[in-house]
Amino acid sequence: MPIELLGAFVLFAFVTSITPGPNNMMLLASGVNFGIRRTIPHMLGISIGFLLLVVAVGMGLHQLFERFPASYQALRYAGGAYLLYLAWKIARAGAPEAADAQGSQPMSFLQAAAFQWVNPKAWVMAVGAIATYLPPDAFISNVIILATLFAVVNLPSVGVWTIIGSLLRRWLEDPRRLRLFNVGMAALLVASLYPLLTSA
């Protein structure tokens, strides 16, 4: 893969990974409610799950959706419904101590990895990366290179949101502030669906 193309792709991966979206809104809320250490499996699940999604798209899964558009629409709506459920859970989250007492847990590695397959932004990112940056020669090796690079860039990018959430944790010790924060994060998560579900 040409070095110029590689550099452009890394920039694309960084911008798409660090900008607000469902994953980053959930990590911000998880950083507040559970702290950095307990959110690490969630972060790793996002990066590894997304890596597998990019590989699948690069190996031709997007062609299936082009052939059967209804399956892609079904996936988008299933992802939207799941995001609404997650937003509801975030809005109802209490103080970290109360959450622990109720047995509340951050998203696990497997849950976060599986979520990438119904996350509308992840699909847009994966299809965009493959369609724009994948050269036609050495196809399989280039798919693996792109997917691995995306995961390497993605992990610290999404980690920034967890760190910001953790830093806000002390300021949000006031239950009223925390409640407003969680409702605000839930609203942003719902709002993140609008451009993704209305795009072509």
N, C-alpha and C positions, 0 to 999 in steps of 0.2 A: 504494500500500500504506500503511495507517495507521501512523503513527510508533510507536504503542504495540506493534503487532504486529511491527514491524521491530526494536524494542529487545528484545522477548522472543526473537525469532529469533536475534539476534546472541549473546545469552546462551546459547541452546541450542547454537549453532554452536561457541562457545568451550568449553563444558563437554564436549561430545562429542568435540571435536578434541584437547583437552589431556589427557583421561583415558587411562589405559593401554589399549592395544589392539595389534593386530599391527603397524600402521605405527609406532607410537611405540616399541615394543620393538626393532624393526629399526633405527630411527634412533638409539636409544641405543647399540646395539651397533656401528652404523656410525660414530658419533661417536668411540667408543673405538678402533675398529680402523683407521679411515681419516682421522679429523679432520673439522673443519667444512667446509673448502673442498671436499674431495673428495666430501662427502655432499650438497652443495647440489643437484646434479641429481636426486638421490633425493628430496629435499624438494620441489622444484618439480614433479617427476613426480607425487607424491602429490596436491598441490593442484590441478594442472591435470587430472589423471585423475579426481579426485573431482568437480571442476566439471562435466566431461563426463558423469559418471555421474548427477549430480543433474539435469542438463538432460534426459538420456534418460528418467529415472524420471518427471520432471515432464511430459514429452511423451507419457507413456502406457505406458512399458515395464512398469511395475508391474502394469498391467491384463493384460498378456500372462501374467505369472506367476500372477495370480489365476485366469485362464482355464485355464492349464496348470500346475498346482502341481508336477508332476513335473520340469518344466524348472528351476524354482527350487531344488528339492531337489538336482538334478544339479549346479547351479552351486555350491551350498553345499558339497557334498562334494568337488567339484573344487578349490574354494578351500581347504578343509581339508587336502586332500592336498598342495597346493602349499605351504601354511604348514608342514606337517611337513617337507617338503624344505628349506625355508628355515631351519627350526629346526636341522635336521641340519647345514647349512652353517655356521650361527653357532656351534654347539657345537664344530665341528672347526676353527674359525678359530684361527690362531696369533698370535704377536706381530706388530705392524704391519710390522716390517722383514722378518720371515719371509714374511708375506703378500705383500709387494711382490716379494720374490725369487721367489715361486712364481707371480707374475702374477695374484694375487688382486685383484679390483676391487670397488668398492662397486656397489650397484644403480644402473643407469643411469636417465636420465629416462624413456625409453620403457618399461623394465621396471617402474618404479614406477607409471607411469600405467596400464599394462595390469593391474598387480596389483590396482588398485582394483576392477576388474570381477569379481574372484574373491574379494575380501576380504569376509568375512561382516559385519564391523562396519561397513564402508563402506555396504553395502546397507541395513543396519538404520538407519543415520544418514540416508541419502538418502530412503528411504521414509518415515521418521518426519518429516523436514523437510517433505516435500511434503504428506503427509497432514495434518499439524498446522498448518502456517504458510502454506500457499498459499491466498490468497483466490480466489474464483471469477471475479472480474472482471479484465479485462486479462490473461488467462491466460498467454500466451506471454511477455509482457514481465515478468510477475512471476516466472515460472520462471527467466528469465535473471538477474533481480535477485537472487533467492534463491541461485542457483548461484554467482554472482560474489561475493556477500557471504560465502558459505560458504568459498570459496577464499581470500578476503582474510583472514578470521579464522583459517582453517586453517593457512596458511603460518607465521606467527610461533608459533602454538601447537605445531606439530610441531617447529619449529626449537628450541624450548626443550629437547626431548629430545636433539637432536643436540649442543647446547651442554653439557648435563649430561654426556653421554658423552665429549665432548672434554676436559672438566675432570677427569674420572676417569682420563684416559689416562695421566698421569704416575704416579698411585698404582698403576695396573695394569701398570707396567713389569715388575714381578715376574712371570715366566711362570706361576707357580703361581696367583697371584691372577687373572691374566688368564684362565687356563683355567677357574677356578671361576666367574668372571664370565660368560664366554661360555656355559658349560653352564647357569648360572642364567638367563641371558636366553633361551636355547633352551627351557628348562623353562617359563618364563613365557609364551613365545610359544605353546607347546603348550597351556598352561592357559587362555590367552585364547580358545581354541576352544570350551571346554566350554559357557559360557553362550550363545554364539552359535549353536552347532550343535544345542543342545537346546531353544532357544526356538522358539515357534511361528512 
